[in-house]
Amino acid sequence: MQEPSSNAARPLRMPRLWGEPVRVWPVLAGLGITLFPFDWLSQVWTPFGALFDQVFVSEVQHAIGHATMFLLMSLLVLLSIPALRLRPARYLGLMLLVGVGQEALQDLFKHVPPNIYEGRDLFFDVTGAVAAYLLVSAWHWLFLRKPRAA
């Protein structure tokens, strides 16, 4: 019988934040999709640009797109880092930071300086993040809380 060598592959331990496990890959995937410059891609890839222009025709659709993207990304973050559910100020601060980063990357790829309209986009980003927080909190309260002993 062979003894395991010290260089044998060991399972990776899941990182922890505030004592709770953190699933890193879903968060990285969500950040990658959220921070990706789709506006730039629509300019350099014509077929995607045609689809992009059909989906985001008006300002209302643009706002709905921002809110939906941040809702989905925030759900990934809250489900991957459950400790953030108990720290709403840190969670919202992180989501606002991601929103600022997303707007900065868009401006960088468009070669334009930041403008006042990005505050509006940040509002819709935070709206999506708050909606995700409320959804996850309601789910936990309705289905996962332990009933009090009588």
Secondary structure, 3 states (H helix, E strand, C coil): CCCCCCCCCCCCCCCEECCEECCHHHHHHHHHHHHCCHHHHHHHCHHHHHHHHHHCCCHHHHHHHHHHHHHHHHHHHHHHCHHHHHCHHHHHHHHHHHHHHHHHHHHHHHCCCCCCHHHHHHHHHHHHHHHHHHHHHHHHHHHHCCCCCC
